[in-house]
C-alpha cells in the first residue's frame, strides 16, 4: 500500500513536514508520498475537495486552519474536541477523524529527553495562553503532575485554559511579573508564544534572575534553534529543551495514527536540527 499524506495551511512552502515524514517512511520501509496543499481562505473549499478526490489517507493541518478544518471533518477525538483545534486528520474508510497531536507530541519529546521529570510531584509553569499552550496544558493534565501554573499578558485569556483543568491538578493564573519572581518554584518552564522567533531573536518573554539551576527551560520556538530565553537559561546552569523536538514528536504521533507504525525517532532530532540550520 502506498500512503497518500499531506499538509494544508497558508503559507506552507517552507514546511519541513515533507522531509520529516519521508524520513519516517524510509525508516519504516513504507511506500508513500507527503504533499503540500496550499491555499488561502478563499481556496480552502477547493483544497478540501482536492484531498477528497485524491482519497488521501491522512493529512496535517497548520495555521490558519486548525479551527476552521473542524467544519469539514466528520468526527473529533476527545482532545481535539476539548481544545477546539485539529492538526491531524485520519481517513477511516471515508470518514475523516480529527486529532490534536501537539500537546501529546510535546510530552513525548519531554519524556524522551528527561524521562524522570513528569510525576505527581512536578510543578510546571506555562508562559502564554494561545493554542499551543492549550494543547500542552491539557497533555500535562493527563500526566497527573502536581501543579501547572499559567503566566500570560492577558489574564482573561489565561483563565480560559482553566476550563480544561481536572482534579487533582492545581493551577494558578499569574502575571508575567509574578512568574518572574517565583521561577525557583518550578521543575519545568515552557515558553509557548512567538516571542524570540526570527527575526526578533533578541526578545525574551521574562527575565530569569530567580531561575533555579535544576529547572528545565523549554521553548517551542525552533527558528532560531536556541532562542534568547534558552541561551539565558543555559548560561545560568539550567537544562534546556528545544522546540524542534516537539515538531518531530507531534509528527511521529500523526504518522502513528495514519500508518499504525510506532517509530523510534530519537535519532532524527539532531538531523532535524541540522536541517533547520541549513547544514
N, C-alpha and C positions, 0 to 999 in steps of 0.2 A: 504494500500500500504506500502510495506517495502522498504525504500530507500537504494540504494547502493551508498555509498560515499567513498572517499578515498583521498590519498595524494601520489604524486610522487616526487621523489628527490633522492639525494645521498650525504651524508648519512642521514637517517631519523629514525633510530631505536629508538632514544631517543625523538622523537617528542611528544609533548603534544596534538597535534591536535585530536587524537582519544579520549582522555579524555574530551577535550573541547566539541567536537561535541556530545559525549554521554550525557554530561550534558544538552546540548541543546535539544536533542531528549527526554530526561527524562522530562524536564520542559514542552515541547510542547506535550508530550504524543504521540510521533511519533515513529513508529517502523522502525528500520533500522540498518545498520552497517557502520562503518567507518574503512577502512582497509589501511594499508601501502603497497605501491607498489614501492619497491626499486630496482634500477638498475643503473649501471654506463652508460656512454655514449654509449658503445658498445651494451648494453642490452636495450636501450631506445625503439627502434622499437618493440622489443618483449613485453615490458611493455605496450606500447600503444595498441598493438594488444590484449593483455590480457584485458585491460579496455574495448575495443570494444566488445570482446567476452562475457564479463560479463554484457554488456549493462548497464554500470554504469550510474547513474543519474547525477552525478557531482563529480568533484574532485578538490583538491587544487594542486598547483604547487609551489615547493620551489627550492632553489639553487641545482644544477646549471642549471635548465631547464626553467626559466621564459621567456627567449628569444627563446630558441630552440623549445619550445612547439608550437610556432606560426606556424611552418611548418606543424603541424599535425592537426590543427583545421580549421573549416570552415568559421567562422565569428568572427570579433573583435568588441567589444564595443568601442565607440569613445575614452574613456580614455585609454584603453589598446593599441589602435592604436597609440595614441599620445605618449604614454610612451614607446612603443616598448617592452612591457613586459606583461605577464599574470600570475596571481596567482590563478585564479578560472576559472573552465570550467563547463559550464552547458550543459547537453544533452537535446536539444529541439527537441523531436521526431526524433532522429537520427542525428540531426545537432549539432555539438559541437561549442558553442559560448564562446569566451574568454573574461574575465574581469580582471581588476586590482582593488582589494579592499583595498590595503594597505593605500593609501592616504586618502580615504574617511573613512576608519576604524579609522585612526588616528584622523581625525577631529571629528568623533562621540565620541571617548574616551575623547577628549578635551572638547567638549560641555557638556558631562556628568559631568565632574569634575569641569569645570569652565564655566558655561553657559553664563555668560555675557562678556566673553573675545572677541569673534570674532565679529567684527563690522567694519564699514568703517573708524574708527579712529585707528585701531590696527596696530602696527608695529611688524614685525616678523623677526627674524634672524635664518637662517638655517645654521648649521655647517655641511659641507660635500656636495658632489655633485654626489653621486652614485645613484643606482636605488631607494633606499628608499627615498632619498632627492627629486628625480624627482617626485615620486608619491605624496609626501607630498606637494611639491611646487605647483603642479597642483591643488590639492584639496583645498589649501588655496586661490588660484586664484578664484576658484568657489565661495568662501565665500566673495569675494569683499573686502578683507582687504586692507588698505591703502598702505602698504609698506611691501615688502618681500625681504630682502637682503640675499645674499648667501656668505658665507666665506668658502674657501677651500684652501688646499695647492697648487693645480693646478688651476690657474685662467682660463686656457683654458677649463678645464672640467666644471667649474662653469658656464662659458659663454654658454655652451651647454644647460643649464637649461632655459636660457632666451628665447630660441625659443618657449617655452611654454607660455610665458607671453602674457597677454591680457590687453588692456586698461580698466580701468584707473590705474591698479596696477603699482606702481613704484618699480623697483628693481635695486640694485647696487651690483656688484661683488667686494668682499673685500678680502684682505689677512687675515689670522688668527690674525696677529698682529694689523691690522686696526680694526678688530672686537673687540678685547680685549679693545681697547682704547675708544670705544663708546658703550659699553654694556648698559649704562644707558639710551640709546635712545629707547630700545625695551620693548614691553609688554610681549613678549614670545621669548625664545631662545630654539631651538630644535637641539639636538645633534643626527646626523643620521649615524655616522660612527661606526666602530667596536672598536674604542678607549675606553678602560676601561673594555672591555669584559674579562671574565675569559679566561686564567689565569693571564692576565695583569691588575689586578684590581686596581693598583696604578696609572695607566695612566690617564691623564686628557688633553683633546684636547686644552683648553685655560685656562688662568688664569681669575679669576672672581673679580679682585680688583675693577673694575669700575661698578660692578653689582648694580642695583637699587633694594632695598628690596621689591618693589612692583612687580618686574618682576617674571614671571613664567619660571622655567627652566625645560626642558623636555629632557629625554634621552631614545632613543628607545631600547638601550641595556637592556635586562631583566635578564641576568646572569652575574654579580650579580643583585639582585633586586634594590639595591641602589648603584649606581656607585660612584666613587670618585667625579665626577662632581656634582652629586646630593647631596652628603654629604656636599661638599663645599658650594653649594648654600643654603642648609638648615641652615648651621651654620651662614651664612650671613643674615638670616632672610627672604630669598626668598621662594616662594611657589614652590613645586616640583611636577612633573608628571612622573610616572614610565612607562617603556616600555611594561610591561606585559599587561597594559590596551589596548594598540594598538593591541597587539596579540589577545586579546579577541574580540575586536570590529571589526577587519577585518574578523575574523571568523564568527561573528554574521551576517555581511553583506553577506558573502558567503552562509551561511545557509539560509538566507532570499531568496537569488536568487534560491537556489535549491528547497526549500520547500514552498515558498510563506508565510512563517511564520515569523512575526516580533516580536522577543522576547525581553523582558526586561532582560538584562543580568548583570545589575549593581551589583546584589548580588553575582555574581560569581568572581568579581575582587579579593576580599580577599581570596576566596577559591583557585583561581589560584595562588595567591602569596604563600599561604601555600604549595601548590603542588610543586611550583618551589623551595621552601626552603627545600623540602623533609620532611615536617612535616606530 
